[in-house]
Amino acid sequence: MTLPSTLGDHDELMARIARDLVDSYDEEIELELEDRNLDELESGTVTDKAGRQAYFKELFRLQGELVKLQDWVQHSKQKVVILFEGRDAAGKGGVIKRITQRLNPRVVRVAALPAPNDRERTQWYFQRYVAHLPAAGEMVLFDRSWYNRAGVERVMGFCSDEEYEEFFRTVPDFERMLVRSGIKLIKYWFSITDEEQHMRFLGRIHDPLKQWKLSPMDLESRRRWEEYTKAKETMLDRTHIPEAPWWVVQAVDKKKARLNCISHLLGQMPYHDVPHPPVELPARVRNDDYLRHPVPASMYVPERY
């Protein structure tokens, strides 16, 4: 395709770029379907249209600020760790998706570790988490973290009383060490009510696209709600330190939780615009002796849509 040479061609190119931009924003609409019934959206029964528009407008603004934050982290060689903790179905994954959606995965990455294997169970408890810590110019978002020991491991009996107490003796010093090394450590707890978790679990049970999110451990957590509450209260009380305090996100309203968390995260770091030289698209090199070879029709994916 040749570059536009007339005003009309230029206008057409700008219109195509605008359409591509709108298409990219549709990614957020696709994520939105996780929270709503498709038939409801198609039938036009969603009444809070103004509220949804305000939500998207603010979300896109905050995501623009996250891009600036990413540039600042990379430019100034910052090391950032963000922990996302909370009950099952509290909305941690949703806010992580919105944070990372428009960022560079080479700069901002997510660590969501599975249950430890037999070898990892014999290691120093923090060892497998240390392997995921950032280098200079990186941000790491932990979707659950070393606080598994204070929560699920404690409630489900996966650690001994001695291991549990040793965790609380060790974790404040461990986090202070991270901070002294130059890591910015931010800890979020997503808080929902008993009733809200019940409704979200029912939603997952009846949605075939979400049933994979319900593990036997998640179902057991419903029965042990009060035990998890006690474990959470102990965790917050014993690990809320000046160097790495806990921040509680009210998460019953998912959209407000996302906006509040992202806004608060941006306020935790003194980021600023990083100047960049103007980007100029270089001219494509064309060689007269180059002939493009046709691709066999049998290699094309069938165009069914």
C-alpha angles and dihedrals in degrees: 000000000000121000117261113268102179134058090250092053090048092052090049091051091050090050091052091050089050091051091051090051091053090049090055090053089053086073087075090050088055090053089048089062088069088070101040140049113259092219089054092054094046094048092052095236093133101111102184095074093143091050092051091049091050090049094052093044092053093041092054090048092052091046088054088055089049089058089054089048090051091051091049093048091051095042097046095039094240122173113215130181121184121187121204114197134164144111122308111284091016092130102257093133092049095057092043089055092051092048095050098034097098100023133100110264089210089063102030116037137168125233112201105165123199123225111298117266125229093273094047091052088065094051129091102284096245095043099096091047093051089060089065098049116122130260120218112304096024139110122203122196113200112209091205117344145188086321088082085093092059092047127024096014091052096044096042095043096244093136134043125247088252093053090047093053092043089055091057091046091050108036098070091054091043092054093044088053090053091050093047089052089060100264117139104220120196123179125198128188115195110214125202133164127253090249094050094051089049091054093046092050090051089050091054092047092055097040113079090200091058104037091096087066091066111083125177086254090057092051091048089052089065091059091047098047094131093048090053089049092054091046091050093050091050092047095051092045096050101038104038098111130165092243092054113012125184120249117202118214116202099226108175088104103053097199095049090046091054094048094043093048095047092045091050092047091054089051092056095069131053094229123161140178113293112215114237128189114249112276115236121187108228120230114262114251112237123194120197092214094056117104120184112229116225119245114235111254090232090067096060121100108243111259100229095157 
